[in-house]
Amino acid sequence: MVQMKKFFEEKGRGEFSQYQSLQISPIHVHRSKAEHKHAIFVLGKEIASIMAHDEFSGAGRTCVRMQELAIRTMDELVK
C-alpha cells in the first residue's frame, strides 16, 4: 500500500494528509499492532478515494469500508 501511496504522490494525485498525520510507517516497530492496523485502514481509504469515481464503484465501496474500519480501530485504540 505504501508503494501505491508513493506512486500517487509522484503523479501528483494525493496528499494522504490523514495517513501522514498518524506519523507512522511500516518500519516503525515500536508502534503497536493496533496503531499499524488503524494506519493501514486510513491509508487504504485514502488510496481508494483517489481511485473512486463515485461511492457506488468498486473502489468507492472500498473507500467507504476502509473508513468504517479506520473508525472501528480508532475506537479500539482508545480503549
C-alpha positions in Angstrom: 0.0 0.0 0.0 2.9 2.3 0.7 4.2 1.7 -2.8 0.8 2.7 -4.2 0.9 5.8 -2.0 4.3 6.7 -3.4 3.1 6.1 -7.0 0.1 8.5 -6.5 2.3 11.1 -4.8 4.8 11.0 -7.7 1.9 11.5 -10.1 0.6 14.4 -8.0 -2.7 12.6 -7.2 -2.9 12.7 -3.5 -1.6 14.3 -0.3 -2.5 11.5 2.2 -2.9 14.0 5.0 -4.8 11.7 7.3 -2.2 9.0 7.0 0.6 11.4 7.4 -1.0 12.9 10.5 -0.7 9.5 12.2 3.1 9.8 11.9 3.5 6.0 11.4 5.1 3.9 8.7 5.6 0.2 8.2 9.2 0.4 9.6 8.0 1.8 13.0 8.4 -1.4 15.0 7.9 0.5 18.3 4.3 1.2 17.5 1.5 -1.2 18.5 -0.2 -3.6 16.2 -3.5 -1.7 16.7 -1.8 1.5 15.6 -0.4 -0.2 12.4 -3.8 -1.7 11.7 -5.5 1.7 12.0 -2.9 3.2 9.7 -3.5 0.6 7.1 -7.2 1.3 7.0 -6.7 5.0 6.9 -4.2 4.6 4.0 -6.5 2.2 2.2 -9.4 4.7 2.5 -7.3 7.5 1.0 -6.0 5.3 -1.8 -9.5 4.1 -2.6 -10.8 7.6 -2.6 -8.3 8.6 -5.2 -9.3 5.6 -7.4 -13.0 6.0 -6.9 -15.2 7.9 -9.3 -18.3 7.6 -7.1 -19.3 5.9 -3.9 -21.0 3.1 -5.9 -18.0 1.9 -7.8 -15.9 -0.9 -6.5 -13.2 1.5 -5.3 -15.8 3.8 -3.9 -17.3 1.0 -1.8 -13.8 0.1 -0.7 -13.2 3.7 0.4 -16.4 3.7 2.5 -15.5 0.3 4.1 -11.9 1.4 4.9 -13.3 4.5 6.6 -15.6 2.3 8.7 -12.7 0.0 9.7 -10.5 3.0 10.5 -13.2 4.4 12.8 -13.5 0.9 14.4 -9.8 0.6 15.0 -9.6 4.1 16.4 -12.2 3.1 19.0 -10.1 0.0 19.9 -7.0 2.3 20.3 -8.9 4.5 22.8 -9.9 1.5 25.0 
